[in-house]
Amino acid sequence: MTKIICSSMFLLALSTVKAQYGPVNGNATEEVKVLLDYIHSLDGKILAGQHSYNENPSSFYNKAKEISGKAPAVWGTDFYWNGKDNPGERIVKEAIDKYHEGAIVTLMWHVGQPKHDPPFSWRESVQGEISKKEWDDMLTPGTELFQRWTQQVDQVAVHLKKLQEAKVPILWRPYHEMNGVWFWWGNKKGKDGFVKLWKQLYDRLVNHHRLNNLIWVWNANGPRDIPGDQAYDYKDFYPGHKYVDILATDVYHGDYEQKDYDQLVKLAKGKPIALGEVGQLPRPLVLEAQPKWSWFMVWSNWIETANSPERVKEVYGYDKTITKDEIQFTNER
């Protein structure tokens, strides 16, 4: 059985705070329940996180530790298949290793359009245009494109099942930044838009594949009105509380707008919120004004290119930042 071991403060929190929401998947594993309860209990504290590209899935995680002197509590990478070989096996191995080392695991999925075969080109496939007919076909059982979409999902499910067998709970954030205009799944409003895709994915992974080790993280982008690079209001793309455990957003250029934070808190209605990806780290002053963030995850090399060593140390040394040494997962069999 997997359990969480951490500070006495956390144990006290669990004994006094009951999560307002349990997992949306009624068959969620015990590991998922414990991790989600922990995230609910953070109460103004924030988990430090770091993303690494799947080609070398520890590189920037280790860099964050080297700069700050402390290992991030959250480790993340991406199932993006952009090379000759499917990266799934090395991701599974690294996720299991990181989990047993005491880190929380978050995984994402830059996936190409279902009409394309892997490896997926970034510009032509992940960010390429998808026609309305192709979109509708993808969401219509019995079509060729629906079948190709199903094969994509089944492929990633193979790796997620191995993590379930290893009793690793996953902060799962597929089809992220859906309120932006830059991915093929982005900026699809209405009942037959992104919401339908999310529910279809949820059904395939939870009800068909019986994947119960996933914490479903709906991860948007901070709203912005940059011409040709817009990101729209969160609420127009939210599939509802029945399909989401945690709401997250991405902020890259230090624009931690209070109005955007307030909008996400309002939409969450008590569910946890997080900074799924960041470029410039949020300074303590921001975190004081926005205390409900559960974690931040710096994107790969941005830990160096967008942050000075002093800033990294400042945020990691903030008294409300939790690093890996303050939260551990161990397995008992």
C-alpha positions in Angstrom: 0.0 0.0 0.0 1.3 3.5 -0.8 1.0 6.2 1.8 2.3 9.7 2.2 4.8 10.5 4.8 5.7 14.1 5.5 6.0 16.7 8.3 4.0 16.7 11.5 2.3 19.9 10.2 0.9 17.9 7.3 -0.3 15.1 9.6 -2.0 17.6 11.8 -3.6 19.2 8.7 -5.0 15.9 7.6 -6.5 15.2 11.0 -8.3 18.6 11.1 -9.2 19.3 7.5 -11.5 17.2 5.3 -11.3 17.9 1.6 -14.4 19.6 0.2 -14.2 17.4 -2.9 -13.1 13.8 -3.4 -11.7 12.5 -6.7 -14.1 12.9 -9.6 -13.4 9.2 -10.4 -15.4 7.2 -7.8 -13.0 4.3 -8.3 -9.8 6.4 -7.7 -6.9 4.5 -6.1 -6.0 5.1 -2.5 -2.9 6.8 -3.6 -5.0 9.3 -5.6 -7.2 10.0 -2.6 -4.3 10.6 -0.3 -2.5 12.9 -2.7 -5.6 14.9 -3.5 -6.4 15.2 0.2 -2.9 16.5 0.8 -3.3 19.1 -2.0 -6.6 20.2 -0.4 -4.8 20.6 2.9 -2.0 22.9 1.8 -3.7 26.0 3.1 -1.6 28.8 1.7 1.5 26.7 1.1 2.8 26.0 -2.4 4.7 23.0 -3.9 7.7 23.8 -5.9 7.8 22.0 -9.3 10.0 21.7 -12.4 9.4 20.3 -15.9 12.0 18.5 -18.0 11.8 17.5 -21.6 11.3 13.8 -22.1 14.5 13.3 -24.0 16.4 13.9 -20.7 13.6 13.8 -18.1 15.8 14.7 -15.1 17.9 17.5 -16.6 16.1 20.7 -15.5 14.7 19.1 -12.4 18.3 18.6 -11.4 19.2 22.1 -12.5 16.5 23.6 -10.2 18.0 21.7 -7.3 21.5 22.8 -8.3 20.4 26.5 -8.4 18.2 26.5 -5.3 19.9 23.9 -3.1 16.6 22.1 -2.8 14.9 19.4 -4.9 11.5 20.4 -6.3 8.5 18.6 -4.8 6.8 18.2 -8.2 8.5 16.6 -11.2 6.9 16.8 -14.6 7.4 15.8 -18.2 5.5 15.3 -21.5 4.3 12.4 -23.6 5.1 14.4 -26.7 6.3 12.0 -29.4 8.6 14.1 -31.5 11.5 11.7 -32.2 12.0 8.4 -33.8 10.9 6.3 -30.8 7.9 6.5 -28.5 9.1 8.2 -25.3 6.6 6.4 -23.1 8.9 3.7 -21.7 11.5 6.2 -20.4 8.8 8.4 -19.0 7.3 5.5 -17.1 10.7 4.5 -15.7 11.6 8.1 -14.7 8.1 8.7 -13.1 8.4 5.6 -11.0 11.9 6.5 -9.9 10.9 10.1 -9.1 7.9 8.9 -7.1 10.0 6.5 -5.0 12.5 9.3 -4.5 9.7 11.3 -2.9 8.5 13.6 -5.7 4.9 14.1 -6.9 4.5 13.3 -10.6 2.7 15.4 -13.2 2.4 14.4 -16.8 1.1 16.2 -19.9 0.5 15.4 -23.5 1.5 17.6 -26.5 -0.2 15.2 -29.0 -0.4 15.7 -32.7 -3.6 15.7 -34.7 -5.3 12.3 -35.0 -5.0 12.5 -38.8 -1.2 12.4 -38.5 1.1 9.5 -37.6 3.9 10.0 -35.0 6.5 11.4 -34.7 4.5 14.7 -34.6 5.7 17.9 -36.1 5.3 20.9 -33.8 4.2 23.4 -36.4 2.2 21.2 -38.8 0.6 18.8 -36.3 0.5 20.0 -32.7 -0.1 23.7 -33.7 -1.6 23.0 -37.1 -5.1 23.9 -38.2 -7.9 21.3 -37.8 -11.0 21.9 -40.0 -14.5 21.9 -38.5 -15.3 18.7 -40.3 -12.2 17.0 -39.0 -13.1 18.1 -35.4 -16.7 16.9 -35.7 -15.5 13.6 -37.2 -13.0 13.1 -34.3 -15.9 13.4 -31.9 -18.3 11.1 -33.8 -18.0 7.4 -33.0 -17.8 5.3 -36.2 -15.8 7.7 -38.2 -12.2 7.0 -39.4 -10.9 10.0 -37.5 -12.6 8.9 -34.3 -10.9 5.6 -34.7 -7.5 7.3 -35.1 -8.2 9.4 -32.1 -9.0 6.3 -30.1 -5.8 4.7 -31.1 -3.9 7.8 -29.9 -5.5 7.6 -26.5 -5.1 3.8 -26.3 -1.4 4.3 -26.9 -0.8 6.7 -24.1 -3.1 4.5 -21.9 -0.6 1.7 -22.1 2.0 3.8 -20.3 -0.5 5.2 -17.8 -1.5 1.7 -16.9 2.0 0.7 -16.1 2.1 3.6 -13.7 -1.1 2.4 -12.2 0.3 -1.0 -11.7 3.3 0.6 -10.0 0.8 2.5 -7.7 2.0 5.9 -8.9 -0.7 8.7 -8.7 -0.5 11.2 -11.6 -1.4 14.8 -11.8 -2.7 14.3 -15.3 -3.1 17.5 -17.4 -3.9 16.7 -21.1 -5.0 19.1 -23.8 -3.7 22.1 -21.8 -4.0 25.8 -22.7 -7.2 25.0 -24.5 -8.4 28.6 -24.1 -5.6 29.8 -26.3 -5.4 29.9 -30.1 -2.1 28.0 -30.7 -2.9 24.3 -30.4 -5.2 22.2 -32.6 -7.5 21.6 -29.7 -7.5 25.3 -28.7 -10.2 27.9 -28.9 -13.1 25.5 -29.5 -16.1 26.9 -27.6 -19.6 25.6 -27.3 -21.1 22.2 -26.4 -19.4 20.5 -29.4 -16.1 22.1 -28.7 -13.3 21.4 -26.2 -15.7 20.4 -23.5 -16.9 17.5 -25.6 -13.3 16.4 -26.3 -12.4 16.5 -22.6 -15.4 14.4 -21.7 -14.6 11.9 -24.5 -11.1 11.6 -23.2 -12.2 11.1 -19.6 -14.7 8.4 -20.7 -12.1 6.5 -22.7 -9.4 6.6 -20.0 -11.6 6.1 -16.9 -14.5 4.0 -18.1 -12.9 2.0 -20.9 -9.3 1.6 -19.7 -10.2 1.7 -16.0 -7.4 4.1 -15.2 -8.0 5.1 -11.6 -4.6 6.6 -10.8 -5.2 9.9 -12.5 -6.0 13.2 -10.8 -7.7 15.2 -13.6 -6.0 18.6 -13.9 -7.8 21.0 -16.3 -5.0 23.4 -17.3 -5.8 26.6 -19.2 -3.6 29.6 -20.0 -3.7 33.0 -18.4 -6.2 35.1 -20.3 -4.6 37.7 -22.7 -5.6 39.9 -25.6 -2.4 39.8 -27.6 -3.4 39.9 -31.3 -2.9 36.5 -32.9 -1.9 35.0 -29.5 -5.1 35.4 -27.5 -6.3 33.3 -24.6 -9.9 33.7 -23.6 -12.0 33.5 -20.4 -11.6 30.2 -18.5 -15.3 29.6 -18.1 -16.0 29.1 -21.8 -13.8 26.0 -21.9 -14.5 24.4 -18.5 -16.1 20.9 -18.7 -17.6 21.1 -15.2 -16.8 19.8 -11.7 -17.8 16.2 -12.5 -14.8 15.9 -14.8 -12.1 18.0 -13.1 -10.2 17.5 -9.8 -7.9 20.6 -10.0 -8.0 23.7 -12.1 -4.7 25.1 -13.3 -3.4 27.9 -15.6 -0.1 28.8 -17.2 1.7 32.1 -16.7 4.9 32.8 -18.6 6.0 36.4 -18.5 5.3 37.4 -14.9 1.8 38.6 -15.7 0.2 37.2 -12.5 -2.9 39.3 -12.9 -5.0 39.4 -9.8 -8.2 39.5 -11.8 -7.3 36.2 -13.6 -6.5 34.6 -10.3 -9.8 35.7 -8.9 -11.6 34.4 -12.0 -10.0 31.0 -11.6 -10.8 30.8 -7.8 -14.4 31.7 -8.6 -14.7 29.0 -11.2 -13.1 26.4 -8.9 -15.7 26.9 -6.2 -13.4 25.3 -3.6 -11.5 22.9 -5.8 -7.7 23.3 -5.7 -6.0 25.6 -8.3 -2.4 25.5 -9.5 0.2 27.1 -11.8 0.6 24.3 -14.3 3.4 26.0 -16.1 5.3 29.2 -15.4 8.2 31.0 -17.0 9.2 33.7 -14.5 8.6 32.4 -11.0 6.0 34.1 -8.9 7.7 36.3 -6.3 6.6 35.9 -2.6 4.7 39.2 -2.9 2.5 37.6 -5.6 2.1 34.4 -3.5 1.0 36.4 -0.5 -1.7 38.1 -2.7 -2.6 34.8 -4.4 -2.4 32.2 -1.6 -4.5 29.4 -3.1 -2.0 28.2 -5.7 -1.2 24.5 -4.9 2.0 24.2 -6.9 4.0 25.9 -9.6 6.0 24.1 -12.3 8.7 26.0 -14.1 9.0 25.0 -17.8 12.3 23.3 -18.6 15.1 25.8 -19.4 13.1 28.8 -18.2 14.5 28.0 -14.8 17.7 29.6 -16.2 16.6 31.8 -19.1 13.8 33.6 -17.3 14.9 33.6 -13.7 18.1 34.8 -12.0 19.7 32.4 -9.5 18.7 35.0 -6.8 15.1 34.8 -7.8 15.1 31.0 -7.8 16.6 31.0 -4.3 14.2 33.6 -3.1 11.1 31.6 -4.2 12.5 28.2 -3.1 13.5 29.8 0.3 10.1 31.4 0.8 8.7 30.1 4.1 5.5 28.8 2.3 7.2 27.0 -0.5 7.4 23.2 0.0 10.3 21.3 -1.5 10.8 17.5 -1.8 12.5 17.2 1.5 9.3 18.4 3.1 7.0 15.9 1.4 7.8 12.2 0.8 6.0 9.3 -0.7 7.1 5.7 0.2 5.7 2.3 -0.6 4.8 -0.4 1.9 4.0 -3.8 0.6 
